Amino acid sequence: MKVVLIGDSNIAAIRNAYVESEDARALHPDGVSEVSFLGMSNNSYHQPFYSNETSQVVVKRPDGSIVANIRAADDTVYGILLGTTTQRISNSGDWGVYAPVSLMNDEKIPVSDKQILEIIKYDLKFKLEFINEINSLGADFFLISSPPPRDSHPAFVKNERKSIYKYIDALYREIFINAMSELDLHFLDYPANVVKDDGFMIHEYNPVKADDYFHANSKYGFLQLMQVFRYVEAKYCLQT
Amino acid sequence: MMSNPYDNLPDNAFWRKAVAEKHPLNIESIYKKKFNINNKHKIASAGSCFAQHIGRKLREHSFNYMDYEPAPKILAQQLRAGFGYEMYSARYGNIYTARQLIQLFERAFDEFTPKEDYWENDGAFFDPFRPTIEKGGYASLDELHICRRSHLKKVRQLFLDMDVFIFTLGLTEAWISKEDGAVFPLCPGTVAGSFDADKYEFHNFTYSEIVKDMLKFMNKLNQVNKGVKLILTVSPVPLTATATGNHVLTATTYSKSVLRAVAGELYQNHPRVDYYPSYELVTGAPMRSMFFEPNMRSVVPKGVEHVLSYFLQEHLPEKQQQTDQRDPESQQDEDVICDEVLLEAGLL
């Protein structure tokens, strides 16, 4: 069986763990012959990044180059990391001026929950449509979470920004996870032990690059990869 | 030969030369500005739905158009109008009547708090004074109050800061609270709330009432912001429905005639009030109704373009003096939110 992990830039942490760590490669579930990683970097996801062609969904980059041809194949399972990368919304500079109504103070401009919901739905529109397409195709796949929110961004020195980030991130994830649930699709959340008590990611999983405030490192990637392997093993390998 | 006062009048004083012998798209000198607007003047706008076009055009042409409640950048452009963003200089929605305008001012300056606080339908809360500003209503009364407080604070600042206020007079008909005279933009029970004849009454404002209201508004505005200039326009958009009992066509004629007369009166008597003839440029006989959609009500993009071209000829800041190159057809998707259309569509 082939495992293809495909997703946005957060896929890199998992790929790096796999490439860098012999341990990771050694922990392949029996029956998995190949693990590959495909990144669809530079997509805004605010326009279709895929096309539905005969018996396949073709994933493309903004320049038109092809990332992957997803097909319903007996020997391939896809792990899709896409729907919980919330930073475009949760960490927008807008939150320096605006705030969800429930986190308002006198200096901020309130944004109603309905508006926030619309903002998130808009951000998720093509991601959800993409998932629907590959689901309709009959491809075998599951969803993988992006890393949890991080509090190391310079904007987060103000606690209010942290609260807003967490609030939006949680709402965004809830909407996505509920949508997956309705489709009866499996969602692999981030490992439980990578977050602090306040819900933000433990700093040891921050990337080496100091000004990367959004991704996680390969140490995190390793933990997520192990979850993927465990899931694939339980779902596909032990049954065969 | 005897002379008379008409001898030396310019061509635009004579119907034959100014209208009958002119192409309708080339009627000259129909608008001469009373005062200058440059790109330093802070311009705000409000009014009935046609006024949305004016604000949009001013933004496009780099006027210093005020937007005191801008949309969060992460709210997609196509979702903004649904939440009342980028329609006017703040999120007050359509202001159809002069009484509604004074009321907004008084609410912003804490001079008046309507007794009617909210309307509730199916667990959603609506602001009776801008019921369409939040699609489907607010999730809670707290949310409504917080958003309203923030909104009125911004409106207050807008009135304090503006140099030029463009107001489009839209309707004479309104629904009013019997309790305290608060005027609603939409009839209670249409978009939200429920109609109760014991609580609400219909009123068709007269010429003298509207003049009085506008003078009251101008006086109040002048007290907080001396020297602010006013440009009045009258919406060319006919009524969707009338509650007068008259035919909607005669009701429209009454409404527009009264509003046009009010604008004329204020223009003639107040040096800081200008009148911009949007109404004539769409509904005038030479236009042969060509700027209306087949429903004879909505104004087509070319009509909007036509109307605003005269404004830009007079007021376009020197640095930006250029013709608008955009194809009017490309503006089809720039939906103008006319709440009262929902009445006709049976959506209320």
Boltz contact constraints between the chains, C-beta under 6 A:
constraints:
  - contact:
      token1: [A, 89]
      token2: [B, 74]
      max_distance: 6.0
  - contact:
      token1: [A, 92]
      token2: [B, 74]
      max_distance: 6.0
  - contact:
      token1: [A, 94]
      token2: [B, 72]
      max_distance: 6.0
  - contact:
      token1: [A, 94]
      token2: [B, 73]
      max_distance: 6.0
  - contact:
      token1: [A, 94]
      token2: [B, 74]
      max_distance: 6.0
  - contact:
      token1: [A, 98]
      token2: [B, 72]
      max_distance: 6.0
  - contact:
      token1: [A, 101]
      token2: [B, 143]
      max_distance: 6.0
  - contact:
      token1: [A, 101]
      token2: [B, 146]
      max_distance: 6.0
  - contact:
      token1: [A, 104]
      token2: [B, 146]
      max_distance: 6.0
  - contact:
      token1: [A, 109]
      token2: [B, 150]
      max_distance: 6.0
  - contact:
      token1: [A, 110]
      token2: [B, 146]
      max_distance: 6.0
  - contact:
      token1: [A, 110]
      token2: [B, 147]
      max_distance: 6.0
  - contact:
      token1: [A, 110]
      token2: [B, 150]
      max_distance: 6.0
  - contact:
      token1: [A, 112]
      token2: [B, 134]
      max_distance: 6.0
  - contact:
      token1: [A, 112]
      token2: [B, 143]
      max_distance: 6.0
  - contact:
      token1: [A, 113]
      token2: [B, 139]
      max_distance: 6.0
  - contact:
      token1: [A, 115]
      token2: [B, 83]
      max_distance: 6.0
  - contact:
      token1: [A, 118]
      token2: [B, 79]
      max_distance: 6.0
  - contact:
      token1: [A, 119]
      token2: [B, 74]
      max_distance: 6.0
  - contact:
      token1: [A, 119]
      token2: [B, 75]
      max_distance: 6.0
  - contact:
      token1: [A, 122]
      token2: [B, 76]
      max_distance: 6.0
